[in-house]
Amino acid sequence: MPRDNIILRCTECSNENYITTKNKRNHPEKFEIKKFCSKCNKMTVHKEKK
C-alpha cells in the first residue's frame, strides 16, 4: 500500500503532536501544515518527522 503513517512535529518546540497518513507515491515531498500546538499554546507550522 502506498499510504503510510507519518508523525507531525512542531517547528518551534519539536513536540510530536499529530499522526496522520499520506500517499507517498503521489506526494513524495515532506508534509507541512499549520496546526495547534498544546505546548506552545498557539497555531504553529507542523512538519513531517524524519
C-alpha distance matrix in Angstrom:
0.0 3.8 5.6 7.8 11.1 14.1 17.8 20.5 23.9 27.2 28.8 32.3 32.2 28.9 28.2 24.5 24.6 21.3 17.6 15.1 11.6 10.9 8.8 9.7 9.6 12.2 14.0 14.4 17.6 18.4 18.3 21.9 23.5 26.8 26.9 29.5 30.1 32.1 33.7 34.9 35.7 34.7 32.1 30.6 27.8 24.7 22.4 19.2 20.0 19.9
3.8 0.0 3.8 6.4 10.1 12.4 16.2 18.4 21.7 24.9 26.2 29.8 30.1 26.8 26.4 23.0 23.1 19.8 16.5 13.7 10.0 8.3 5.5 6.0 6.0 8.7 10.2 10.6 14.0 15.0 15.1 18.8 20.6 24.2 24.6 27.5 28.2 30.6 32.0 32.9 33.8 32.6 29.7 28.0 25.0 22.1 19.6 16.5 17.7 17.6
5.6 3.8 0.0 3.8 7.0 9.5 13.2 15.4 18.9 22.1 23.8 27.2 27.3 24.2 23.5 19.9 19.7 16.3 12.9 10.0 6.3 5.4 4.3 6.3 8.0 9.6 10.2 11.1 13.7 13.8 13.1 16.5 17.9 21.2 21.3 24.1 24.9 27.1 28.7 29.7 30.4 29.3 26.5 25.0 22.3 19.3 17.3 14.2 15.7 16.3
7.8 6.4 3.8 0.0 3.8 6.4 10.1 12.8 16.1 19.5 21.3 24.7 24.5 21.2 20.4 16.8 17.0 13.9 10.4 8.4 5.4 5.8 6.5 7.0 9.9 11.8 11.2 11.2 13.2 12.5 12.0 15.4 17.0 20.2 20.0 22.5 22.7 24.8 26.1 27.3 28.3 27.5 25.0 23.3 20.7 17.3 15.2 11.8 12.6 13.2
11.1 10.1 7.0 3.8 0.0 3.8 6.9 10.0 13.3 16.8 19.0 22.1 21.6 18.3 17.2 13.4 13.5 10.5 6.9 5.7 4.4 6.7 9.1 9.9 13.2 14.5 13.2 13.3 14.3 12.6 11.5 14.2 15.4 18.1 17.4 19.5 19.5 21.3 22.6 24.1 25.0 24.5 22.4 20.8 18.6 15.0 13.4 10.2 10.7 12.1
14.1 12.4 9.5 6.4 3.8 0.0 3.8 6.6 9.8 13.3 15.3 18.5 18.1 14.9 14.1 10.6 11.1 8.5 5.8 5.5 5.6 7.2 10.1 10.1 13.9 14.7 12.5 12.2 12.3 9.8 8.8 11.2 12.6 15.3 14.9 17.0 16.8 18.9 19.9 21.1 22.3 21.7 19.5 17.6 15.2 11.6 9.7 6.5 7.1 9.1
17.8 16.2 13.2 10.1 6.9 3.8 0.0 3.8 6.5 10.1 12.6 15.4 14.6 11.4 10.3 6.8 7.6 5.9 4.6 6.5 8.5 10.4 13.7 13.6 17.4 18.0 15.4 15.0 14.2 11.0 9.7 10.9 11.8 13.8 12.8 14.4 13.6 15.5 16.3 17.6 19.1 18.8 17.0 15.1 13.2 9.4 8.3 5.8 5.6 8.6
20.5 18.4 15.4 12.8 10.0 6.6 3.8 0.0 3.8 6.8 9.3 12.3 12.1 9.4 8.6 5.9 6.2 5.1 6.1 7.7 10.1 11.5 14.9 15.0 18.7 18.6 15.5 15.4 13.7 10.2 8.2 8.1 8.7 10.3 9.5 11.3 10.6 13.2 13.9 14.7 16.1 15.5 13.5 11.3 9.4 5.6 5.3 4.7 5.8 9.5
23.9 21.7 18.9 16.1 13.3 9.8 6.5 3.8 0.0 3.8 6.3 8.9 8.4 5.6 5.6 4.3 6.1 7.3 9.2 11.4 13.9 15.1 18.3 17.9 21.6 21.6 18.2 17.6 15.5 11.7 10.4 9.4 10.0 10.7 10.0 11.0 9.2 11.8 11.6 12.2 14.3 13.9 12.5 9.9 8.5 5.2 5.4 6.2 5.9 9.5
27.2 24.9 22.1 19.5 16.8 13.3 10.1 6.8 3.8 0.0 3.8 5.6 5.8 4.8 5.4 6.4 7.2 9.2 12.1 14.0 16.8 17.8 21.1 20.8 24.4 23.9 20.4 20.0 17.4 13.6 12.1 9.9 9.8 9.2 8.5 9.0 6.9 9.9 9.3 8.9 11.4 10.7 9.6 6.7 6.2 4.5 6.6 9.0 9.3 12.6
28.8 26.2 23.8 21.3 19.0 15.3 12.6 9.3 6.3 3.8 0.0 3.8 6.0 5.6 8.1 9.6 11.0 12.7 15.2 16.7 19.0 19.3 22.3 21.5 24.9 24.2 20.5 19.8 16.7 13.2 12.4 9.9 10.5 10.1 10.7 11.6 9.8 12.9 11.8 10.4 13.3 12.1 10.8 7.2 6.0 5.8 6.8 9.8 10.1 12.6
32.3 29.8 27.2 24.7 22.1 18.5 15.4 12.3 8.9 5.6 3.8 0.0 3.8 5.9 8.2 11.0 12.1 14.6 17.6 19.6 22.2 22.8 25.9 25.3 28.7 28.0 24.3 23.7 20.5 17.0 16.1 13.4 13.3 11.8 12.0 11.6 9.3 11.7 9.8 7.9 11.2 10.5 10.4 7.3 8.0 8.7 10.5 13.4 13.4 15.8
32.2 30.1 27.3 24.5 21.6 18.1 14.6 12.1 8.4 5.8 6.0 3.8 0.0 3.9 5.5 9.0 10.6 13.7 16.7 19.3 22.2 23.4 26.6 26.0 29.6 29.3 25.7 25.0 22.2 18.5 17.6 15.3 15.2 13.9 13.1 12.1 8.8 10.2 7.6 7.1 10.7 11.3 12.0 9.5 10.5 10.1 11.8 14.0 13.1 15.6
28.9 26.8 24.2 21.2 18.3 14.9 11.4 9.4 5.6 4.8 5.6 5.9 3.9 0.0 3.8 6.4 9.0 11.8 14.2 16.8 19.4 20.6 23.7 22.9 26.6 26.6 23.1 22.1 19.6 15.8 15.3 13.7 14.3 13.9 13.2 12.9 9.9 11.6 9.6 10.1 13.3 13.7 13.6 10.8 10.6 8.9 9.6 11.0 9.5 11.9
28.2 26.4 23.5 20.4 17.2 14.1 10.3 8.6 5.6 5.4 8.1 8.2 5.5 3.8 0.0 3.8 6.0 9.3 12.1 15.2 18.2 20.0 23.4 23.2 26.9 27.0 23.8 23.1 21.0 17.2 16.0 14.6 14.5 13.9 12.1 11.3 8.0 9.0 7.4 9.1 11.8 12.8 13.0 11.1 11.4 9.3 10.7 11.7 10.4 13.3
24.5 23.0 19.9 16.8 13.4 10.6 6.8 5.9 4.3 6.4 9.6 11.0 9.0 6.4 3.8 0.0 3.8 6.3 8.5 11.7 14.7 16.8 20.2 20.2 23.9 24.2 21.2 20.7 19.0 15.3 13.9 13.3 13.3 13.6 11.7 11.6 9.1 10.3 10.1 12.0 13.9 14.6 14.1 12.3 11.9 8.8 9.6 9.6 8.3 11.5
24.6 23.1 19.7 17.0 13.5 11.1 7.6 6.2 6.1 7.2 11.0 12.1 10.6 9.0 6.0 3.8 0.0 3.8 7.2 10.3 13.9 16.3 19.9 20.6 24.3 24.2 21.3 21.5 19.9 16.3 14.1 13.1 12.2 11.9 9.2 8.8 7.0 8.1 9.2 11.2 12.1 12.7 12.1 11.2 11.4 8.6 10.4 10.8 10.7 14.3
21.3 19.8 16.3 13.9 10.5 8.5 5.9 5.1 7.3 9.2 12.7 14.6 13.7 11.8 9.3 6.3 3.8 0.0 3.8 6.6 10.3 12.9 16.6 17.7 21.3 21.1 18.6 19.1 18.0 14.7 12.1 11.8 10.8 11.4 9.0 9.7 9.3 10.9 12.7 14.3 14.7 14.7 13.2 12.5 11.9 8.7 10.0 9.6 10.3 14.0
17.6 16.5 12.9 10.4 6.9 5.8 4.6 6.1 9.2 12.1 15.2 17.6 16.7 14.2 12.1 8.5 7.2 3.8 0.0 3.8 7.2 10.3 13.8 15.0 18.6 18.8 16.7 17.2 16.8 14.0 11.6 12.5 12.3 13.8 12.0 13.3 13.1 14.6 16.3 18.0 18.5 18.4 16.7 15.7 14.4 11.0 11.1 9.4 10.1 13.2
15.1 13.7 10.0 8.4 5.7 5.5 6.5 7.7 11.4 14.0 16.7 19.6 19.3 16.8 15.2 11.7 10.3 6.6 3.8 0.0 3.8 7.0 10.6 12.4 15.7 15.6 13.9 15.0 15.0 12.7 10.1 11.6 11.4 13.6 12.5 14.6 15.3 17.2 19.2 20.4 20.7 19.9 17.6 16.7 15.0 11.8 11.4 9.6 11.3 14.1
11.6 10.0 6.3 5.4 4.4 5.6 8.5 10.1 13.9 16.8 19.0 22.2 22.2 19.4 18.2 14.7 13.9 10.3 7.2 3.8 0.0 3.8 7.0 9.2 12.2 12.4 11.3 12.5 13.4 12.0 9.9 12.4 13.0 15.9 15.4 17.9 18.8 20.9 22.8 23.8 24.2 23.2 20.6 19.4 17.2 14.1 12.9 10.4 12.3 14.3
10.9 8.3 5.4 5.8 6.7 7.2 10.4 11.5 15.1 17.8 19.3 22.8 23.4 20.6 20.0 16.8 16.3 12.9 10.3 7.0 3.8 0.0 3.8 6.0 8.9 8.7 7.6 9.2 10.5 9.9 8.3 11.4 12.6 16.0 16.4 19.5 20.5 23.1 24.8 25.4 26.0 24.5 21.6 20.1 17.3 14.5 12.7 10.3 12.8 14.3
8.8 5.5 4.3 6.5 9.1 10.1 13.7 14.9 18.3 21.1 22.3 25.9 26.6 23.7 23.4 20.2 19.9 16.6 13.8 10.6 7.0 3.8 0.0 3.8 5.5 5.7 6.1 7.9 10.4 11.1 10.4 13.9 15.5 19.1 19.9 23.1 24.2 26.9 28.5 28.9 29.6 28.0 24.9 23.3 20.3 17.7 15.5 13.0 15.2 16.0
9.7 6.0 6.3 7.0 9.9 10.1 13.6 15.0 17.9 20.8 21.5 25.3 26.0 22.9 23.2 20.2 20.6 17.7 15.0 12.4 9.2 6.0 3.8 0.0 3.8 5.5 5.0 4.9 8.0 9.3 10.0 13.7 16.2 19.9 21.0 24.2 24.9 27.7 28.9 29.2 30.4 28.8 25.8 23.6 20.3 17.7 14.9 12.0 13.9 13.8
9.6 6.0 8.0 9.9 13.2 13.9 17.4 18.7 21.6 24.4 24.9 28.7 29.6 26.6 26.9 23.9 24.3 21.3 18.6 15.7 12.2 8.9 5.5 3.8 0.0 3.8 5.8 6.1 9.8 12.1 13.0 16.6 19.0 22.8 24.2 27.5 28.4 31.3 32.5 32.8 33.8 32.1 28.9 26.8 23.4 21.1 18.2 15.6 17.5 17.1
12.2 8.7 9.6 11.8 14.5 14.7 18.0 18.6 21.6 23.9 24.2 28.0 29.3 26.6 27.0 24.2 24.2 21.1 18.8 15.6 12.4 8.7 5.7 5.5 3.8 0.0 3.8 6.3 9.1 11.7 11.9 15.1 17.2 20.9 22.6 26.2 27.5 30.6 32.0 31.9 32.7 30.6 27.2 25.3 22.0 20.1 17.6 15.6 18.2 18.4
14.0 10.2 10.2 11.2 13.2 12.5 15.4 15.5 18.2 20.4 20.5 24.3 25.7 23.1 23.8 21.2 21.3 18.6 16.7 13.9 11.3 7.6 6.1 5.0 5.8 3.8 0.0 3.8 5.6 7.9 8.3 11.6 14.0 17.7 19.6 23.2 24.4 27.6 28.8 28.5 29.6 27.4 24.0 21.9 18.4 16.6 14.0 12.3 15.0 15.4
14.4 10.6 11.1 11.2 13.3 12.2 15.0 15.4 17.6 20.0 19.8 23.7 25.0 22.1 23.1 20.7 21.5 19.1 17.2 15.0 12.5 9.2 7.9 4.9 6.1 6.3 3.8 0.0 3.8 6.7 8.7 12.2 15.3 19.0 20.9 24.3 24.9 28.1 28.9 28.7 30.2 28.2 25.1 22.5 18.9 16.8 13.6 11.4 13.5 13.0
17.6 14.0 13.7 13.2 14.3 12.3 14.2 13.7 15.5 17.4 16.7 20.5 22.2 19.6 21.0 19.0 19.9 18.0 16.8 15.0 13.4 10.5 10.4 8.0 9.8 9.1 5.6 3.8 0.0 3.8 6.4 9.3 12.7 16.3 18.6 22.0 22.5 25.9 26.5 25.9 27.5 25.5 22.3 19.5 15.7 14.1 10.8 9.5 11.9 11.8
18.4 15.0 13.8 12.5 12.6 9.8 11.0 10.2 11.7 13.6 13.2 17.0 18.5 15.8 17.2 15.3 16.3 14.7 14.0 12.7 12.0 9.9 11.1 9.3 12.1 11.7 7.9 6.7 3.8 0.0 3.8 6.5 10.1 13.6 15.5 18.7 19.0 22.3 22.7 22.3 24.0 22.1 19.2 16.2 12.6 10.6 7.1 5.8 8.5 9.1
18.3 15.1 13.1 12.0 11.5 8.8 9.7 8.2 10.4 12.1 12.4 16.1 17.6 15.3 16.0 13.9 14.1 12.1 11.6 10.1 9.9 8.3 10.4 10.0 13.0 11.9 8.3 8.7 6.4 3.8 0.0 3.8 6.9 10.5 12.3 15.7 16.4 19.8 20.8 20.3 21.6 19.6 16.4 13.9 10.5 8.4 5.8 5.3 8.9 10.9
21.9 18.8 16.5 15.4 14.2 11.2 10.9 8.1 9.4 9.9 9.9 13.4 15.3 13.7 14.6 13.3 13.1 11.8 12.5 11.6 12.4 11.4 13.9 13.7 16.6 15.1 11.6 12.2 9.3 6.5 3.8 0.0 3.8 7.1 9.5 13.0 13.9 17.5 18.4 17.4 18.6 16.3 13.0 10.4 6.9 5.7 4.5 6.4 10.0 12.5
23.5 20.6 17.9 17.0 15.4 12.6 11.8 8.7 10.0 9.8 10.5 13.3 15.2 14.3 14.5 13.3 12.2 10.8 12.3 11.4 13.0 12.6 15.5 16.2 19.0 17.2 14.0 15.3 12.7 10.1 6.9 3.8 0.0 3.8 6.3 10.0 11.7 15.3 16.8 15.7 16.2 13.6 10.1 8.4 5.7 5.4 6.6 9.0 12.3 15.4
26.8 24.2 21.2 20.2 18.1 15.3 13.8 10.3 10.7 9.2 10.1 11.8 13.9 13.9 13.9 13.6 11.9 11.4 13.8 13.6 15.9 16.0 19.1 19.9 22.8 20.9 17.7 19.0 16.3 13.6 10.5 7.1 3.8 0.0 3.8 7.2 9.4 13.0 14.6 13.0 13.1 10.1 6.5 5.4 4.3 5.8 8.7 11.6 14.5 17.8
26.9 24.6 21.3 20.0 17.4 14.9 12.8 9.5 10.0 8.5 10.7 12.0 13.1 13.2 12.1 11.7 9.2 9.0 12.0 12.5 15.4 16.4 19.9 21.0 24.2 22.6 19.6 20.9 18.6 15.5 12.3 9.5 6.3 3.8 0.0 3.8 6.5 9.8 12.0 11.1 10.6 8.4 5.3 5.7 6.3 6.4 9.9 12.3 14.6 18.3
29.5 27.5 24.1 22.5 19.5 17.0 14.4 11.3 11.0 9.0 11.6 11.6 12.1 12.9 11.3 11.6 8.8 9.7 13.3 14.6 17.9 19.5 23.1 24.2 27.5 26.2 23.2 24.3 22.0 18.7 15.7 13.0 10.0 7.2 3.8 0.0 3.8 6.4 9.1 8.3 7.1 5.6 4.2 6.1 8.4 8.7 12.4 14.8 16.4 20.2
30.1 28.2 24.9 22.7 19.5 16.8 13.6 10.6 9.2 6.9 9.8 9.3 8.8 9.9 8.0 9.1 7.0 9.3 13.1 15.3 18.8 20.5 24.2 24.9 28.4 27.5 24.4 24.9 22.5 19.0 16.4 13.9 11.7 9.4 6.5 3.8 0.0 3.8 5.5 5.4 5.6 5.8 6.1 6.5 8.9 8.6 12.1 14.3 15.1 18.7
32.1 30.6 27.1 24.8 21.3 18.9 15.5 13.2 11.8 9.9 12.9 11.7 10.2 11.6 9.0 10.3 8.1 10.9 14.6 17.2 20.9 23.1 26.9 27.7 31.3 30.6 27.6 28.1 25.9 22.3 19.8 17.5 15.3 13.0 9.8 6.4 3.8 0.0 3.8 5.6 4.7 7.1 8.9 10.0 12.6 12.2 15.5 17.3 17.6 21.1
33.7 32.0 28.7 26.1 22.6 19.9 16.3 13.9 11.6 9.3 11.8 9.8 7.6 9.6 7.4 10.1 9.2 12.7 16.3 19.2 22.8 24.8 28.5 28.9 32.5 32.0 28.8 28.9 26.5 22.7 20.8 18.4 16.8 14.6 12.0 9.1 5.5 3.8 0.0 3.8 5.4 8.2 10.5 10.5 13.1 12.8 15.7 17.7 17.3 20.5
34.9 32.9 29.7 27.3 24.1 21.1 17.6 14.7 12.2 8.9 10.4 7.9 7.1 10.1 9.1 12.0 11.2 14.3 18.0 20.4 23.8 25.4 28.9 29.2 32.8 31.9 28.5 28.7 25.9 22.3 20.3 17.4 15.7 13.0 11.1 8.3 5.4 5.6 3.8 0.0 3.8 5.5 8.1 8.1 11.3 12.0 15.2 17.8 18.0 21.1
35.7 33.8 30.4 28.3 25.0 22.3 19.1 16.1 14.3 11.4 13.3 11.2 10.7 13.3 11.8 13.9 12.1 14.7 18.5 20.7 24.2 26.0 29.6 30.4 33.8 32.7 29.6 30.2 27.5 24.0 21.6 18.6 16.2 13.1 10.6 7.1 5.6 4.7 5.4 3.8 0.0 3.8 7.2 9.0 12.6 13.5 17.1 19.7 20.3 23.7
34.7 32.6 29.3 27.5 24.5 21.7 18.8 15.5 13.9 10.7 12.1 10.5 11.3 13.7 12.8 14.6 12.7 14.7 18.4 19.9 23.2 24.5 28.0 28.8 32.1 30.6 27.4 28.2 25.5 22.1 19.6 16.3 13.6 10.1 8.4 5.6 5.8 7.1 8.2 5.5 3.8 0.0 3.8 6.3 10.0 11.7 15.5 18.5 19.7 23.2
32.1 29.7 26.5 25.0 22.4 19.5 17.0 13.5 12.5 9.6 10.8 10.4 12.0 13.6 13.0 14.1 12.1 13.2 16.7 17.6 20.6 21.6 24.9 25.8 28.9 27.2 24.0 25.1 22.3 19.2 16.4 13.0 10.1 6.5 5.3 4.2 6.1 8.9 10.5 8.1 7.2 3.8 0.0 3.8 7.1 9.2 12.9 16.1 17.9 21.4
30.6 28.0 25.0 23.3 20.8 17.6 15.1 11.3 9.9 6.7 7.2 7.3 9.5 10.8 11.1 12.3 11.2 12.5 15.7 16.7 19.4 20.1 23.3 23.6 26.8 25.3 21.9 22.5 19.5 16.2 13.9 10.4 8.4 5.4 5.7 6.1 6.5 10.0 10.5 8.1 9.0 6.3 3.8 0.0 3.8 6.3 9.8 13.2 14.9 18.2
27.8 25.0 22.3 20.7 18.6 15.2 13.2 9.4 8.5 6.2 6.0 8.0 10.5 10.6 11.4 11.9 11.4 11.9 14.4 15.0 17.2 17.3 20.3 20.3 23.4 22.0 18.4 18.9 15.7 12.6 10.5 6.9 5.7 4.3 6.3 8.4 8.9 12.6 13.1 11.3 12.6 10.0 7.1 3.8 0.0 3.8 6.6 10.2 12.4 15.5
24.7 22.1 19.3 17.3 15.0 11.6 9.4 5.6 5.2 4.5 5.8 8.7 10.1 8.9 9.3 8.8 8.6 8.7 11.0 11.8 14.1 14.5 17.7 17.7 21.1 20.1 16.6 16.8 14.1 10.6 8.4 5.7 5.4 5.8 6.4 8.7 8.6 12.2 12.8 12.0 13.5 11.7 9.2 6.3 3.8 0.0 3.8 6.9 9.0 12.4
22.4 19.6 17.3 15.2 13.4 9.7 8.3 5.3 5.4 6.6 6.8 10.5 11.8 9.6 10.7 9.6 10.4 10.0 11.1 11.4 12.9 12.7 15.5 14.9 18.2 17.6 14.0 13.6 10.8 7.1 5.8 4.5 6.6 8.7 9.9 12.4 12.1 15.5 15.7 15.2 17.1 15.5 12.9 9.8 6.6 3.8 0.0 3.8 6.3 9.2
19.2 16.5 14.2 11.8 10.2 6.5 5.8 4.7 6.2 9.0 9.8 13.4 14.0 11.0 11.7 9.6 10.8 9.6 9.4 9.6 10.4 10.3 13.0 12.0 15.6 15.6 12.3 11.4 9.5 5.8 5.3 6.4 9.0 11.6 12.3 14.8 14.3 17.3 17.7 17.8 19.7 18.5 16.1 13.2 10.2 6.9 3.8 0.0 3.8 6.6
20.0 17.7 15.7 12.6 10.7 7.1 5.6 5.8 5.9 9.3 10.1 13.4 13.1 9.5 10.4 8.3 10.7 10.3 10.1 11.3 12.3 12.8 15.2 13.9 17.5 18.2 15.0 13.5 11.9 8.5 8.9 10.0 12.3 14.5 14.6 16.4 15.1 17.6 17.3 18.0 20.3 19.7 17.9 14.9 12.4 9.0 6.3 3.8 0.0 3.8
19.9 17.6 16.3 13.2 12.1 9.1 8.6 9.5 9.5 12.6 12.6 15.8 15.6 11.9 13.3 11.5 14.3 14.0 13.2 14.1 14.3 14.3 16.0 13.8 17.1 18.4 15.4 13.0 11.8 9.1 10.9 12.5 15.4 17.8 18.3 20.2 18.7 21.1 20.5 21.1 23.7 23.2 21.4 18.2 15.5 12.4 9.2 6.6 3.8 0.0
